[in-house]
Amino acid sequence: MMRTLKVVIDGKIVAELKQGDLITIDLPDDAKEIWGKMDWGKTTRMRLDEIPDGKILVFKAYFTLNPFRNIGIMSMPFEVFSRY
């Protein structure tokens, strides 16, 4: 909860999110993939060419008691999805 999730596009950190933050990122035209990372843990990666224009990409944190998810051994406790 106290740490930030770094938003990564094609290997470059473009933003950092804290719990409850809402940000807008202008994507480069040639961007291919987006994901989040915190220390060594990562969220699922999403290919940007599979997201239709006009959709919003959401990184939503969820609560878990699984210590392996919290420290990044398993996928991070974030749901990544797109919506209008």
C-alpha positions in Angstrom: 0.0 0.0 0.0 2.8 2.4 0.8 4.9 1.6 -2.3 4.5 2.8 -5.9 3.9 0.8 -9.0 6.1 1.9 -11.8 4.3 1.9 -15.2 6.6 0.6 -17.9 6.2 1.0 -21.7 8.6 -1.0 -23.8 11.1 -1.2 -21.0 11.0 2.5 -20.1 9.4 3.7 -16.8 6.9 6.4 -17.8 5.0 6.9 -14.5 4.6 5.8 -10.9 1.3 5.1 -9.2 0.4 5.0 -5.5 -2.7 3.4 -4.1 -5.8 5.3 -5.4 -3.9 7.4 -8.0 -5.4 8.2 -11.4 -3.1 9.2 -14.2 -3.2 9.8 -17.9 -0.3 8.7 -20.1 0.1 9.7 -23.8 1.4 6.6 -25.5 4.0 6.9 -28.2 2.7 5.8 -31.6 5.2 3.0 -31.8 4.6 1.7 -28.3 4.2 -2.1 -28.2 3.7 -3.3 -24.6 2.8 -1.9 -21.2 3.1 -3.4 -17.7 3.7 -2.5 -14.1 6.6 -3.3 -11.8 7.4 -3.0 -8.1 10.9 -4.0 -7.1 11.4 -7.4 -8.8 7.6 -8.1 -9.1 5.7 -7.4 -12.3 2.1 -7.3 -13.4 0.8 -9.1 -16.5 2.0 -7.4 -19.7 -0.5 -6.1 -22.2 0.2 -5.7 -25.9 -0.9 -2.2 -26.9 -1.9 -3.2 -30.4 -4.6 -5.4 -28.9 -6.3 -2.5 -27.2 -8.8 -0.6 -29.4 -8.6 3.1 -29.7 -10.7 5.0 -27.1 -10.3 2.3 -24.5 -8.9 3.1 -21.0 -6.3 0.8 -19.5 -6.8 0.2 -15.8 -4.2 -1.1 -13.2 -6.3 -2.0 -10.2 -4.7 -3.1 -7.0 -6.5 -5.8 -4.9 -5.9 -7.0 -1.4 -4.3 -10.4 -0.9 -2.9 -12.2 2.1 -0.6 -14.3 -0.2 2.9 -13.2 0.8 4.4 -14.5 -2.5 2.2 -12.1 -4.5 2.9 -9.2 -2.1 6.7 -9.5 -2.6 6.5 -10.3 -6.3 7.4 -14.0 -6.4 4.1 -14.7 -8.1 2.3 -12.1 -10.3 1.7 -8.8 -8.5 -1.7 -8.3 -6.8 -2.9 -6.0 -9.7 -5.6 -6.7 -12.2 -4.8 -5.1 -15.6 -7.8 -4.6 -18.0 -9.2 -2.2 -20.5 -12.5 -0.5 -20.6 -14.4 2.4 -22.3 
